Amino acid sequence: MHSGKHNNEVQLYAFDILAADGEDLRKLPPSMRKANLERVLPQVPVA
């Protein structure tokens, strides 16, 4: 990863969202945070 040689192979997995639009979401139940996360992430098929 440091060399940039394999940048096209790097994937980021988000599993929680703690803030959105300047609003602290940490006090929300996990199900609501998950719904917020699904709303902001692009729909990408899992390989």
N, CA, C and O atoms as CSV, one atom per row, in Angstrom:
chain,resi,resn,atom,element,x,y,z
A,1,MET,N,N,0.806,-1.190,0.000
A,1,MET,CA,C,0.000,0.000,0.000
A,1,MET,C,C,0.855,1.263,0.000
A,1,MET,O,O,0.465,2.278,-0.577
A,2,HIS,N,N,1.995,1.204,0.632
A,2,HIS,CA,C,2.805,2.418,0.726
A,2,HIS,C,C,3.334,2.863,-0.625
A,2,HIS,O,O,3.451,4.062,-0.879
A,3,SER,N,N,3.650,1.930,-1.483
A,3,SER,CA,C,4.219,2.290,-2.779
A,3,SER,C,C,3.160,2.752,-3.772
A,3,SER,O,O,3.486,3.387,-4.775
A,4,GLY,N,N,1.896,2.439,-3.503
A,4,GLY,CA,C,0.836,2.773,-4.437
A,4,GLY,C,C,0.700,1.745,-5.546
A,4,GLY,O,O,-0.154,1.879,-6.423
A,5,LYS,N,N,1.530,0.732,-5.508
A,5,LYS,CA,C,1.565,-0.288,-6.556
A,5,LYS,C,C,0.246,-1.065,-6.627
A,5,LYS,O,O,-0.159,-1.492,-7.708
A,6,HIS,N,N,-0.414,-1.249,-5.507
A,6,HIS,CA,C,-1.630,-2.067,-5.464
A,6,HIS,C,C,-2.861,-1.241,-5.097
A,6,HIS,O,O,-3.806,-1.775,-4.515
A,7,ASN,N,N,-2.867,0.036,-5.421
A,7,ASN,CA,C,-3.992,0.905,-5.061
A,7,ASN,C,C,-5.323,0.405,-5.604
A,7,ASN,O,O,-6.351,0.586,-4.952
A,8,ASN,N,N,-5.334,-0.215,-6.773
A,8,ASN,CA,C,-6.589,-0.688,-7.343
A,8,ASN,C,C,-7.130,-1.906,-6.595
A,8,ASN,O,O,-8.262,-2.319,-6.844
A,9,GLU,N,N,-6.352,-2.487,-5.689
A,9,GLU,CA,C,-6.775,-3.658,-4.929
A,9,GLU,C,C,-7.227,-3.318,-3.512
A,9,GLU,O,O,-7.695,-4.196,-2.787
A,10,VAL,N,N,-7.093,-2.070,-3.114
A,10,VAL,CA,C,-7.429,-1.659,-1.758
A,10,VAL,C,C,-8.925,-1.418,-1.641
A,10,VAL,O,O,-9.527,-0.785,-2.508
A,11,GLN,N,N,-9.521,-1.920,-0.572
A,11,GLN,CA,C,-10.942,-1.714,-0.316
A,11,GLN,C,C,-11.113,-1.207,1.108
A,11,GLN,O,O,-10.376,-1.588,2.018
A,12,LEU,N,N,-12.100,-0.341,1.275
A,12,LEU,CA,C,-12.427,0.183,2.599
A,12,LEU,C,C,-13.783,-0.375,2.991
A,12,LEU,O,O,-14.733,-0.319,2.210
A,13,TYR,N,N,-13.872,-0.907,4.184
A,13,TYR,CA,C,-15.131,-1.430,4.693
A,13,TYR,C,C,-15.576,-0.556,5.857
A,13,TYR,O,O,-14.922,-0.523,6.900
A,14,ALA,N,N,-16.680,0.146,5.680
A,14,ALA,CA,C,-17.255,0.954,6.755
A,14,ALA,C,C,-18.288,0.109,7.477
A,14,ALA,O,O,-19.127,-0.523,6.835
A,15,PHE,N,N,-18.239,0.087,8.794
A,15,PHE,CA,C,-19.180,-0.724,9.543
A,15,PHE,C,C,-19.991,0.091,10.531
A,15,PHE,O,O,-20.855,-0.452,11.218
A,16,ASP,N,N,-19.728,1.374,10.612
A,16,ASP,CA,C,-20.488,2.229,11.521
A,16,ASP,C,C,-20.350,3.672,11.048
A,16,ASP,O,O,-19.403,4.015,10.340
A,17,ILE,N,N,-21.293,4.503,11.443
A,17,ILE,CA,C,-21.226,5.923,11.138
A,17,ILE,C,C,-21.469,6.658,12.450
A,17,ILE,O,O,-22.507,6.481,13.087
A,18,LEU,N,N,-20.516,7.475,12.846
A,18,LEU,CA,C,-20.592,8.150,14.140
A,18,LEU,C,C,-21.081,9.582,14.035
A,18,LEU,O,O,-21.548,10.156,15.019
A,19,ALA,N,N,-20.974,10.165,12.837
A,19,ALA,CA,C,-21.430,11.542,12.628
A,19,ALA,C,C,-21.779,11.710,11.158
A,19,ALA,O,O,-21.194,11.070,10.284
A,20,ALA,N,N,-22.753,12.591,10.904
A,20,ALA,CA,C,-23.138,12.906,9.530
A,20,ALA,C,C,-23.705,14.313,9.501
A,20,ALA,O,O,-24.503,14.695,10.357
A,21,ASP,N,N,-23.286,15.074,8.512
A,21,ASP,CA,C,-23.763,16.448,8.358
A,21,ASP,C,C,-23.587,17.262,9.641
A,21,ASP,O,O,-24.438,18.085,9.977
A,22,GLY,N,N,-22.482,17.031,10.355
A,22,GLY,CA,C,-22.193,17.766,11.577
A,22,GLY,C,C,-22.982,17.299,12.789
A,22,GLY,O,O,-22.870,17.889,13.863
A,23,GLU,N,N,-23.781,16.246,12.633
A,23,GLU,CA,C,-24.604,15.748,13.737
A,23,GLU,C,C,-23.955,14.507,14.353
A,23,GLU,O,O,-23.552,13.593,13.633
A,24,ASP,N,N,-23.856,14.476,15.674
A,24,ASP,CA,C,-23.308,13.341,16.407
A,24,ASP,C,C,-24.353,12.227,16.433
A,24,ASP,O,O,-25.444,12.411,16.973
A,25,LEU,N,N,-24.028,11.081,15.857
A,25,LEU,CA,C,-24.966,9.966,15.779
A,25,LEU,C,C,-24.670,8.862,16.793
A,25,LEU,O,O,-25.335,7.825,16.787
A,26,ARG,N,N,-23.689,9.072,17.654
A,26,ARG,CA,C,-23.266,8.008,18.561
A,26,ARG,C,C,-24.338,7.569,19.541
A,26,ARG,O,O,-24.302,6.429,20.005
A,27,LYS,N,N,-25.284,8.426,19.872
A,27,LYS,CA,C,-26.316,8.059,20.841
A,27,LYS,C,C,-27.479,7.305,20.199
A,27,LYS,O,O,-28.332,6.764,20.903
A,28,LEU,N,N,-27.517,7.266,18.864
A,28,LEU,CA,C,-28.574,6.528,18.178
A,28,LEU,C,C,-28.336,5.026,18.314
A,28,LEU,O,O,-27.194,4.589,18.458
A,29,PRO,N,N,-29.400,4.242,18.269
A,29,PRO,CA,C,-29.222,2.783,18.302
A,29,PRO,C,C,-28.487,2.313,17.036
A,29,PRO,O,O,-28.582,2.945,15.984
A,30,PRO,N,N,-27.766,1.210,17.152
A,30,PRO,CA,C,-27.002,0.713,16.003
A,30,PRO,C,C,-27.844,0.534,14.737
A,30,PRO,O,O,-27.348,0.779,13.637
A,31,SER,N,N,-29.076,0.123,14.866
A,31,SER,CA,C,-29.919,-0.079,13.682
A,31,SER,C,C,-30.135,1.235,12.926
A,31,SER,O,O,-30.174,1.236,11.696
A,32,MET,N,N,-30.273,2.337,13.638
A,32,MET,CA,C,-30.456,3.638,12.983
A,32,MET,C,C,-29.146,4.122,12.360
A,32,MET,O,O,-29.152,4.717,11.282
A,33,ARG,N,N,-28.025,3.867,13.036
A,33,ARG,CA,C,-26.726,4.242,12.467
A,33,ARG,C,C,-26.464,3.439,11.206
A,33,ARG,O,O,-25.933,3.972,10.231
A,34,LYS,N,N,-26.832,2.157,11.212
A,34,LYS,CA,C,-26.656,1.320,10.029
A,34,LYS,C,C,-27.487,1.865,8.866
A,34,LYS,O,O,-27.007,1.920,7.734
A,35,ALA,N,N,-28.713,2.262,9.136
A,35,ALA,CA,C,-29.570,2.833,8.086
A,35,ALA,C,C,-28.955,4.106,7.520
A,35,ALA,O,O,-28.990,4.320,6.308
A,36,ASN,N,N,-28.397,4.949,8.371
A,36,ASN,CA,C,-27.732,6.171,7.911
A,36,ASN,C,C,-26.509,5.836,7.058
A,36,ASN,O,O,-26.264,6.480,6.038
A,37,LEU,N,N,-25.760,4.846,7.470
A,37,LEU,CA,C,-24.567,4.447,6.732
A,37,LEU,C,C,-24.957,3.922,5.352
A,37,LEU,O,O,-24.320,4.275,4.359
A,38,GLU,N,N,-25.982,3.092,5.275
A,38,GLU,CA,C,-26.436,2.553,3.991
A,38,GLU,C,C,-26.896,3.672,3.058
A,38,GLU,O,O,-26.739,3.577,1.840
A,39,ARG,N,N,-27.458,4.717,3.627
A,39,ARG,CA,C,-27.965,5.829,2.827
A,39,ARG,C,C,-26.822,6.612,2.167
A,39,ARG,O,O,-26.975,7.080,1.039
A,40,VAL,N,N,-25.693,6.759,2.844
A,40,VAL,CA,C,-24.605,7.589,2.316
A,40,VAL,C,C,-23.570,6.820,1.494
A,40,VAL,O,O,-22.828,7.427,0.722
A,41,LEU,N,N,-23.510,5.501,1.644
A,41,LEU,CA,C,-22.536,4.719,0.891
A,41,LEU,C,C,-23.090,4.325,-0.470
A,41,LEU,O,O,-24.278,4.026,-0.595
A,42,PRO,N,N,-22.246,4.321,-1.483
A,42,PRO,CA,C,-22.711,3.839,-2.799
A,42,PRO,C,C,-22.970,2.343,-2.725
A,42,PRO,O,O,-22.329,1.627,-1.956
A,43,GLN,N,N,-23.895,1.890,-3.514
A,43,GLN,CA,C,-24.197,0.468,-3.564
A,43,GLN,C,C,-23.193,-0.220,-4.487
A,43,GLN,O,O,-23.241,-0.059,-5.707
A,44,VAL,N,N,-22.297,-0.977,-3.894
A,44,VAL,CA,C,-21.249,-1.658,-4.645
A,44,VAL,C,C,-21.425,-3.163,-4.432
A,44,VAL,O,O,-21.513,-3.613,-3.289
A,45,PRO,N,N,-21.477,-3.934,-5.495
A,45,PRO,CA,C,-21.627,-5.376,-5.323
A,45,PRO,C,C,-20.416,-5.967,-4.601
A,45,PRO,O,O,-19.279,-5.571,-4.858
A,46,VAL,N,N,-20.662,-6.901,-3.711
A,46,VAL,CA,C,-19.591,-7.567,-2.971
A,46,VAL,C,C,-19.055,-8.710,-3.816
A,46,VAL,O,O,-19.812,-9.537,-4.324
A,47,ALA,N,N,-17.746,-8.741,-3.954
A,47,ALA,CA,C,-17.121,-9.772,-4.789
A,47,ALA,C,C,-17.016,-11.082,-4.044
A,47,ALA,O,O,-16.515,-12.065,-4.590
